[in-house]
């Protein structure tokens, strides 16, 4: 099952890497084939082989096919983006992903919709085999026809329905219609017992599944900056698979206790009622998101001490003087700034008011290392930078708010029997951060 779920979503990611950015619509359409063309051929061929060779040989041939895929993937080399920073270790990467999910409302909405959809769509893989074997009295070798019909519906939906529907309807509307279609399918699954008609129902299930799943996947990609795409895709897949596993257990136990037909009707009603959440959890906002990088800013204090990449934690502070009459507006914007800094790498963030001077606020954030701070600057988008600039325009003091950097020396204080200063605190030539950032931008362009 893990290999089966790896294929469609990661295949779409490979397509996005292979094709140029301007051709992003093509991998979206290809990725819309949730149960693709191979899903039509595979189940039917598997049923034939099961009849002639038996289950053991079918699994052996399937395993051999996966070995061929593994060999092909080992030959493939993904182009690596150049970066002037050391790679994050596993714990840093994991904590960064958790922080991004926690402090990014947009990805939270998409994750919630994916989990909700995955929980209800798990009815199909959980109960269709039960209906096919027990209700329709299909032979095991004929059960593949149901999945082949689902795949045919998926292909039809992705090729003929989705492109036209996307031109006329919003993403949220498409998902609602897809979910409604799946809910109707559940009712039909409980009522239809003619084999030929049930194949049509299975095709409708594949069409509804593709309609909703592909739009949710596209919406998820719109909410992810390039630096977090791998981690966020892994998060989407992990939570979706968890919801499918949970749903499979719930619907399985329900069908055992109350029967398949009752379970299908309950699932249909519950799924229809869950669509009310599509109003507060609408994903239409994803079409307006932009992760365009900001222009290079030279408002950076030069360093007289050159820290090593792994030195940290590092505290960054600002002092800002505001007009008391604009205090409410200032605090509202600072809530957005806090989310920006936290999701881009800061593990601590605070806003303090000076008790010795009126209308003076001090912003302090902490990042795990000096590299973490540079990464945070690199991750800022144009929209996020504009939000931060709005805060700086609240400043009524002289000049602009100065950015100060402080390196934690706790380890040096705790060290015993040595008077050697920490290597990063030894005097060096001033470091021009603006020049470094311009060099990185130049490398990115070339």
BAMAR-348480 format. One record per residue (C-alpha): residue in one letter; residue number from 1; x, y, z. Coordinates in steps of 0.05 Angstrom, whole numbers. Layout:
% residues N
['A' NUM [X Y Z]],
...
% end
This chain:
% residues 446
['X' 1 [0 0 0]],
['X' 2 [57 48 16]],
['X' 3 [87 37 -53]],
['X' 4 [18 46 -85]],
['X' 5 [8 113 -50]],
['X' 6 [79 135 -66]],
['X' 7 [69 130 -141]],
['X' 8 [15 182 -159]],
['X' 9 [36 239 -114]],
['X' 10 [111 232 -122]],
['X' 11 [103 220 -196]],
['X' 12 [71 289 -200]],
['X' 13 [131 318 -163]],
['X' 14 [179 286 -213]],
['X' 15 [138 316 -270]],
['X' 16 [143 385 -238]],
['X' 17 [218 377 -234]],
['X' 18 [227 353 -305]],
['X' 19 [183 404 -340]],
['X' 20 [198 479 -342]],
['X' 21 [160 526 -295]],
['X' 22 [119 555 -351]],
['X' 23 [92 485 -365]],
['X' 24 [65 475 -295]],
['X' 25 [-6 465 -322]],
['X' 26 [15 400 -356]],
['X' 27 [38 363 -293]],
['X' 28 [-26 387 -259]],
['X' 29 [-69 355 -314]],
['X' 30 [-27 292 -315]],
['X' 31 [-28 291 -239]],
['X' 32 [-104 294 -243]],
['X' 33 [-104 221 -263]],
['X' 34 [-111 197 -192]],
['X' 35 [-123 127 -218]],
['X' 36 [-85 132 -283]],
['X' 37 [-84 92 -348]],
['X' 38 [-42 38 -316]],
['X' 39 [-99 31 -266]],
['X' 40 [-144 8 -322]],
['X' 41 [-96 -43 -350]],
['X' 42 [-66 -67 -283]],
['X' 43 [-129 -93 -248]],
['X' 44 [-156 -127 -310]],
['X' 45 [-89 -160 -325]],
['X' 46 [-82 -179 -252]],
['X' 47 [-149 -214 -254]],
['X' 48 [-129 -254 -316]],
['X' 49 [-62 -275 -285]],
['X' 50 [-98 -293 -221]],
['X' 51 [-143 -340 -258]],
['X' 52 [-87 -375 -297]],
['X' 53 [-28 -371 -249]],
['X' 54 [-55 -364 -179]],
['X' 55 [-44 -311 -125]],
['X' 56 [28 -329 -108]],
['X' 57 [54 -317 -179]],
['X' 58 [14 -253 -186]],
['X' 59 [47 -224 -124]],
['X' 60 [115 -248 -149]],
['X' 61 [107 -214 -216]],
['X' 62 [83 -150 -181]],
['X' 63 [144 -150 -137]],
['X' 64 [189 -158 -197]],
['X' 65 [156 -98 -230]],
['X' 66 [172 -56 -168]],
['X' 67 [244 -79 -173]],
['X' 68 [246 -53 -244]],
['X' 69 [218 14 -221]],
['X' 70 [270 17 -165]],
['X' 71 [327 5 -215]],
['X' 72 [300 60 -260]],
['X' 73 [296 109 -202]],
['X' 74 [367 93 -181]],
['X' 75 [390 115 -251]],
['X' 76 [353 181 -245]],
['X' 77 [391 242 -219]],
['X' 78 [350 300 -193]],
['X' 79 [382 368 -208]],
['X' 80 [405 399 -143]],
['X' 81 [394 473 -131]],
['X' 82 [457 510 -112]],
['X' 83 [458 538 -41]],
['X' 84 [510 576 -4]],
['X' 85 [487 549 63]],
['X' 86 [502 483 99]],
['X' 87 [446 432 96]],
['X' 88 [400 425 155]],
['X' 89 [403 360 194]],
['X' 90 [343 316 204]],
['X' 91 [320 346 270]],
['X' 92 [327 418 244]],
['X' 93 [290 400 181]],
['X' 94 [235 366 220]],
['X' 95 [226 423 270]],
['X' 96 [225 473 212]],
['X' 97 [168 434 179]],
['X' 98 [129 432 245]],
['X' 99 [139 506 255]],
['X' 100 [117 522 184]],
['X' 101 [53 483 192]],
['X' 102 [39 513 261]],
['X' 103 [49 586 238]],
['X' 104 [21 583 168]],
['X' 105 [-56 589 168]],
['X' 106 [-59 575 93]],
['X' 107 [-26 506 97]],
['X' 108 [-69 490 158]],
['X' 109 [-133 501 117]],
['X' 110 [-107 456 61]],
['X' 111 [-85 402 109]],
['X' 112 [-153 403 144]],
['X' 113 [-189 395 77]],
['X' 114 [-142 338 56]],
['X' 115 [-152 301 121]],
['X' 116 [-228 309 117]],
['X' 117 [-230 285 46]],
['X' 118 [-183 226 58]],
['X' 119 [-225 202 117]],
['X' 120 [-289 198 76]],
['X' 121 [-257 173 11]],
['X' 122 [-229 114 49]],
['X' 123 [-298 83 43]],
['X' 124 [-282 64 -29]],
['X' 125 [-219 22 -19]],
['X' 126 [-248 -6 45]],
['X' 127 [-317 -29 22]],
['X' 128 [-314 -39 -54]],
['X' 129 [-279 -106 -48]],
['X' 130 [-331 -127 4]],
['X' 131 [-388 -108 -42]],
['X' 132 [-356 -141 -102]],
['X' 133 [-343 -207 -68]],
['X' 134 [-403 -213 -21]],
['X' 135 [-459 -172 -53]],
['X' 136 [-444 -178 -127]],
['X' 137 [-416 -249 -120]],
['X' 138 [-357 -233 -165]],
['X' 139 [-300 -282 -171]],
['X' 140 [-232 -257 -145]],
['X' 141 [-206 -256 -216]],
['X' 142 [-263 -209 -236]],
['X' 143 [-255 -161 -178]],
['X' 144 [-203 -123 -218]],
['X' 145 [-258 -99 -265]],
['X' 146 [-285 -55 -210]],
['X' 147 [-218 -20 -201]],
['X' 148 [-209 -16 -276]],
['X' 149 [-276 19 -281]],
['X' 150 [-255 68 -227]],
['X' 151 [-191 82 -265]],
['X' 152 [-231 93 -329]],
['X' 153 [-275 144 -294]],
['X' 154 [-213 178 -266]],
['X' 155 [-181 183 -335]],
['X' 156 [-246 210 -366]],
['X' 157 [-252 262 -310]],
['X' 158 [-180 285 -316]],
['X' 159 [-180 291 -391]],
['X' 160 [-250 316 -409]],
['X' 161 [-281 345 -346]],
['X' 162 [-226 379 -305]],
['X' 163 [-197 425 -358]],
['X' 164 [-265 454 -376]],
['X' 165 [-289 457 -304]],
['X' 166 [-227 496 -282]],
['X' 167 [-242 549 -334]],
['X' 168 [-312 563 -306]],
['X' 169 [-311 543 -232]],
['X' 170 [-268 559 -172]],
['X' 171 [-225 507 -137]],
['X' 172 [-270 505 -76]],
['X' 173 [-332 495 -119]],
['X' 174 [-299 438 -157]],
['X' 175 [-281 403 -92]],
['X' 176 [-352 411 -65]],
['X' 177 [-381 383 -130]],
['X' 178 [-332 325 -129]],
['X' 179 [-350 309 -57]],
['X' 180 [-424 312 -73]],
['X' 181 [-413 264 -130]],
['X' 182 [-376 216 -83]],
['X' 183 [-433 221 -32]],
['X' 184 [-483 203 -87]],
['X' 185 [-438 145 -107]],
['X' 186 [-441 118 -36]],
['X' 187 [-517 118 -39]],
['X' 188 [-515 82 -106]],
['X' 189 [-465 32 -79]],
['X' 190 [-516 15 -25]],
['X' 191 [-573 7 -75]],
['X' 192 [-545 -20 -141]],
['X' 193 [-533 -95 -144]],
['X' 194 [-532 -107 -219]],
['X' 195 [-460 -121 -240]],
['X' 196 [-461 -79 -304]],
['X' 197 [-492 -19 -270]],
['X' 198 [-444 -24 -211]],
['X' 199 [-386 -17 -260]],
['X' 200 [-416 50 -279]],
['X' 201 [-421 69 -206]],
['X' 202 [-348 50 -197]],
['X' 203 [-330 96 -255]],
['X' 204 [-368 153 -223]],
['X' 205 [-329 139 -158]],
['X' 206 [-264 147 -196]],
['X' 207 [-287 211 -229]],
['X' 208 [-309 242 -163]],
['X' 209 [-245 220 -129]],
['X' 210 [-202 252 -183]],
['X' 211 [-243 316 -185]],
['X' 212 [-233 329 -111]],
['X' 213 [-164 299 -100]],
['X' 214 [-131 335 -159]],
['X' 215 [-158 403 -138]],
['X' 216 [-136 392 -66]],
['X' 217 [-66 373 -91]],
['X' 218 [-61 436 -135]],
['X' 219 [-86 479 -77]],
['X' 220 [-33 449 -32]],
['X' 221 [22 465 -82]],
['X' 222 [-1 537 -85]],
['X' 223 [8 545 -10]],
['X' 224 [80 519 -8]],
['X' 225 [143 561 -20]],
['X' 226 [196 524 -60]],
['X' 227 [242 515 1]],
['X' 228 [188 479 40]],
['X' 229 [154 441 -16]],
['X' 230 [186 373 -2]],
['X' 231 [171 376 73]],
['X' 232 [101 401 63]],
['X' 233 [85 349 10]],
['X' 234 [110 296 59]],
['X' 235 [64 326 112]],
['X' 236 [4 325 65]],
['X' 237 [17 252 46]],
['X' 238 [29 231 118]],
['X' 239 [-35 263 145]],
['X' 240 [-76 239 86]],
['X' 241 [-52 167 94]],
['X' 242 [-65 171 169]],
['X' 243 [-137 194 155]],
['X' 244 [-146 138 104]],
['X' 245 [-121 87 154]],
['X' 246 [-167 115 208]],
['X' 247 [-226 117 161]],
['X' 248 [-213 46 137]],
['X' 249 [-218 21 209]],
['X' 250 [-280 62 224]],
['X' 251 [-318 41 162]],
['X' 252 [-294 -31 167]],
['X' 253 [-318 -39 239]],
['X' 254 [-383 -3 222]],
['X' 255 [-398 -49 164]],
['X' 256 [-384 -109 208]],
['X' 257 [-431 -84 263]],
['X' 258 [-487 -51 223]],
['X' 259 [-478 -78 152]],
['X' 260 [-448 -50 89]],
['X' 261 [-511 -14 65]],
['X' 262 [-522 24 130]],
['X' 263 [-449 44 132]],
['X' 264 [-452 71 61]],
['X' 265 [-514 112 75]],
['X' 266 [-483 140 139]],
['X' 267 [-419 157 102]],
['X' 268 [-458 192 47]],
['X' 269 [-498 235 96]],
['X' 270 [-436 251 138]],
['X' 271 [-396 271 76]],
['X' 272 [-452 316 51]],
['X' 273 [-457 350 119]],
['X' 274 [-382 359 123]],
['X' 275 [-387 403 61]],
['X' 276 [-413 458 106]],
['X' 277 [-341 466 128]],
['X' 278 [-323 486 57]],
['X' 279 [-348 556 74]],
['X' 280 [-301 573 132]],
['X' 281 [-246 528 103]],
['X' 282 [-251 553 31]],
['X' 283 [-187 543 -10]],
['X' 284 [-202 597 -62]],
['X' 285 [-151 642 -28]],
['X' 286 [-95 598 -54]],
['X' 287 [-101 627 -124]],
['X' 288 [-79 696 -98]],
['X' 289 [-18 671 -59]],
['X' 290 [50 692 -85]],
['X' 291 [119 669 -64]],
['X' 292 [157 717 -108]],
['X' 293 [224 736 -75]],
['X' 294 [232 808 -52]],
['X' 295 [282 857 -82]],
['X' 296 [350 858 -47]],
['X' 297 [348 903 14]],
['X' 298 [412 935 41]],
['X' 299 [383 956 108]],
['X' 300 [431 910 145]],
['X' 301 [482 926 199]],
['X' 302 [553 905 181]],
['X' 303 [584 855 230]],
['X' 304 [650 866 265]],
['X' 305 [652 793 288]],
['X' 306 [645 738 237]],
['X' 307 [603 680 265]],
['X' 308 [612 609 240]],
['X' 309 [552 577 204]],
['X' 310 [536 531 263]],
['X' 311 [544 585 317]],
['X' 312 [481 597 356]],
['X' 313 [430 609 381]],
['X' 314 [428 678 351]],
['X' 315 [381 734 376]],
['X' 316 [359 789 329]],
['X' 317 [329 852 358]],
['X' 318 [296 916 333]],
['X' 319 [274 978 369]],
['X' 320 [216 1018 342]],
['X' 321 [182 1081 366]],
['X' 322 [109 1089 347]],
['X' 323 [53 1139 353]],
['X' 324 [9 1119 412]],
['X' 325 [-54 1134 372]],
['X' 326 [-35 1079 322]],
['X' 327 [-21 1027 375]],
['X' 328 [-79 980 357]],
['X' 329 [-60 980 284]],
['X' 330 [12 968 302]],
['X' 331 [-4 907 345]],
['X' 332 [-49 878 291]],
['X' 333 [8 881 241]],
['X' 334 [57 853 292]],
['X' 335 [14 790 297]],
['X' 336 [26 779 222]],
['X' 337 [101 794 230]],
['X' 338 [105 743 286]],
['X' 339 [75 689 240]],
['X' 340 [124 708 184]],
['X' 341 [186 703 228]],
['X' 342 [163 639 263]],
['X' 343 [145 600 201]],
['X' 344 [210 621 166]],
['X' 345 [256 594 221]],
['X' 346 [252 632 287]],
['X' 347 [239 586 347]],
['X' 348 [226 644 394]],
['X' 349 [193 712 383]],
['X' 350 [172 766 431]],
['X' 351 [149 839 432]],
['X' 352 [167 880 494]],
['X' 353 [147 951 513]],
['X' 354 [201 995 544]],
['X' 355 [183 1017 615]],
['X' 356 [235 1073 616]],
['X' 357 [216 1106 550]],
['X' 358 [148 1121 523]],
['X' 359 [121 1088 460]],
['X' 360 [185 1046 450]],
['X' 361 [177 973 431]],
['X' 362 [231 920 425]],
['X' 363 [224 861 378]],
['X' 364 [267 800 393]],
['X' 365 [270 734 355]],
['X' 366 [316 676 362]],
['X' 367 [341 627 310]],
['X' 368 [379 562 322]],
['X' 369 [443 585 287]],
['X' 370 [474 638 243]],
['X' 371 [457 595 183]],
['X' 372 [385 593 208]],
['X' 373 [383 669 206]],
['X' 374 [411 673 136]],
['X' 375 [361 621 113]],
['X' 376 [305 661 145]],
['X' 377 [325 722 105]],
['X' 378 [328 681 41]],
['X' 379 [259 651 53]],
['X' 380 [223 718 58]],
['X' 381 [175 731 1]],
['X' 382 [157 797 -30]],
['X' 383 [89 798 4]],
['X' 384 [121 783 72]],
['X' 385 [173 837 62]],
['X' 386 [119 887 46]],
['X' 387 [83 869 111]],
['X' 388 [148 881 150]],
['X' 389 [159 947 113]],
['X' 390 [89 969 135]],
['X' 391 [112 959 207]],
['X' 392 [175 1000 196]],
['X' 393 [132 1057 169]],
['X' 394 [101 1062 239]],
['X' 395 [169 1085 265]],
['X' 396 [168 1158 284]],
['X' 397 [239 1161 312]],
['X' 398 [301 1185 278]],
['X' 399 [328 1142 221]],
['X' 400 [304 1071 211]],
['X' 401 [297 1016 263]],
['X' 402 [366 984 271]],
['X' 403 [375 910 268]],
['X' 404 [422 881 321]],
['X' 405 [450 811 325]],
['X' 406 [470 775 389]],
['X' 407 [506 709 393]],
['X' 408 [493 665 454]],
['X' 409 [558 654 493]],
['X' 410 [529 606 545]],
['X' 411 [575 550 523]],
['X' 412 [635 596 533]],
['X' 413 [611 614 603]],
['X' 414 [601 541 620]],
['X' 415 [670 521 594]],
['X' 416 [722 507 649]],
['X' 417 [797 513 650]],
['X' 418 [803 556 589]],
['X' 419 [810 630 574]],
['X' 420 [806 623 499]],
['X' 421 [750 664 469]],
['X' 422 [699 632 424]],
['X' 423 [724 631 352]],
['X' 424 [665 670 326]],
['X' 425 [676 727 375]],
['X' 426 [748 740 354]],
['X' 427 [756 808 319]],
['X' 428 [754 802 244]],
['X' 429 [742 848 185]],
['X' 430 [670 874 183]],
['X' 431 [622 828 146]],
['X' 432 [578 861 95]],
['X' 433 [513 820 95]],
['X' 434 [484 861 38]],
['X' 435 [542 843 -7]],
['X' 436 [535 770 11]],
['X' 437 [461 771 -5]],
['X' 438 [474 805 -72]],
['X' 439 [524 751 -90]],
['X' 440 [474 696 -73]],
['X' 441 [421 730 -116]],
['X' 442 [470 735 -174]],
['X' 443 [486 661 -169]],
['X' 444 [411 645 -168]],
['X' 445 [400 686 -232]],
['X' 446 [456 651 -269]],
% end
